[in-house]
């Protein structure tokens, strides 16, 4: 994830080349499985980070954050844009 970007940037999906040799096909399968696992891990880590950041807020601050005009967009953005969430908390 790029810190100056406003959205989560995932690697582009590539198209499997035709006429692969068996060992190349196996490598392709392994890389594809690793990519899927990495994306799932990233999503879990972002959710954990969101949970940790919100847990540091007391009830009053959490209520202020949730009532902020940008909160709904931040919460439902792919990857839960943590930079924007931290900026909202900083302003409040």
VOGU-3710 file (C-alpha; in Angstrom, 3 decimals, decimal comma):
1> xxxxxxxxxx> 0,000/0,000/0,000  1,399/3,360/-0,998  1,337/5,904/1,838  0,493/8,805/-0,463  -2,174/6,886/-2,333  -5,847/7,123/-1,490  -6,638/3,499/-2,224  -5,241/0,060/-1,686  -3,025/-0,972/-4,589  -2,949/-4,703/-5,218
11> xxxxxxxxxx> -0,757/-6,397/-7,826  -2,333/-6,879/-11,200  -3,593/-10,327/-12,048  -1,597/-11,875/-14,827  -2,814/-14,252/-17,480  -1,237/-17,689/-17,494  0,883/-18,172/-20,618  -0,003/-21,026/-22,932  2,158/-24,073/-23,597  3,929/-24,151/-20,259
21> xxxxxxxxxx> 6,178/-27,014/-19,393  5,066/-29,059/-16,344  7,582/-27,453/-13,973  6,624/-23,974/-15,214  2,950/-24,813/-14,672  3,748/-25,926/-11,102  5,630/-22,671/-10,448  2,679/-20,731/-11,828  0,328/-22,573/-9,461  2,610/-21,930/-6,477
31> xxxxxxxxxx> 2,921/-18,214/-7,273  -0,843/-17,901/-7,735  -1,490/-19,600/-4,394  1,063/-17,319/-2,705  -0,567/-14,243/-4,223  -3,997/-15,232/-2,948  -2,585/-15,978/0,506  -0,750/-12,625/0,592  -3,910/-10,725/-0,362  -5,877/-12,498/2,372
41> xxxxxxxxxx> -3,133/-11,769/4,903  -3,089/-8,105/3,875  -6,847/-7,800/4,363  -6,638/-9,469/7,797  -3,750/-7,208/8,812  -5,615/-4,080/7,715  -8,658/-5,178/9,700  -6,432/-5,824/12,738  -4,802/-2,419/12,371  -8,226/-0,767/12,132
51> xxxxxxxxxx> -9,319/-2,602/15,292  -6,160/-1,619/17,177  -6,432/2,042/16,190  -10,093/2,201/17,197  -9,348/0,416/20,494  -7,029/3,254/21,506  -9,950/5,685/21,291  -12,047/6,176/24,375  -15,852/6,053/24,029  -16,171/9,809/23,456
61> xxxxxxxxxx> -13,456/9,894/20,791  -14,815/6,770/19,101  -18,248/8,407/18,939  -16,745/11,571/17,425  -14,843/9,517/14,849  -17,948/7,534/13,898  -19,960/10,739/13,477  -17,303/12,331/11,282  -18,491/12,945/7,711  -15,692/10,878/6,134
71> xxxxxxxxxx> -15,945/7,882/8,493  -18,459/5,882/6,443  -16,316/6,200/3,337  -13,138/5,306/5,244  -14,705/2,262/6,873  -16,117/0,855/3,644  -13,082/1,565/1,454  -11,159/-1,469/0,292  -8,455/-1,949/2,872  -10,000/0,553/5,277
81> xxxxxxxxxx> -7,842/3,566/4,531  -5,857/3,819/7,764  -4,055/7,016/6,800  -7,369/8,857/6,458  -8,650/7,355/9,706  -5,567/8,564/11,541  -5,963/12,015/9,962  -9,582/12,178/11,178  -8,502/11,196/14,691  -5,704/13,762/14,591
91> xx> -8,113/16,563/13,617  -10,548/15,664/16,388
//
